[in-house]
Amino acid sequence: MHETFHWLDVHRIGEELADRFPDQDPLTVTFPALRSMVEQLDGFREQPDHPCNERILEAIQQIWIDEGEA
């Protein structure tokens, strides 16, 4: 069973996206699509006290990019 995570776990989300979508270029993913992709990750649970915003999506996208370059 997967441990749950939420929007503030940007490093975990970026790593999960890199693992799940290795052939996807993060720079071509729109923020609405990125949000949907994150919401579909196993273990992701949105928390009312930590909603998603553009800054969080930018951080996730950058980590995803960095993971792909590693």
Secondary structure, DSSP 8 states (H G I E B T S, - for coil): ----B-TT-HHHHHHHHHHH-TTS-GGGS-HHHHHHHHHTSTTB--BTTB---HHHHHHHHHHHHHHHH-
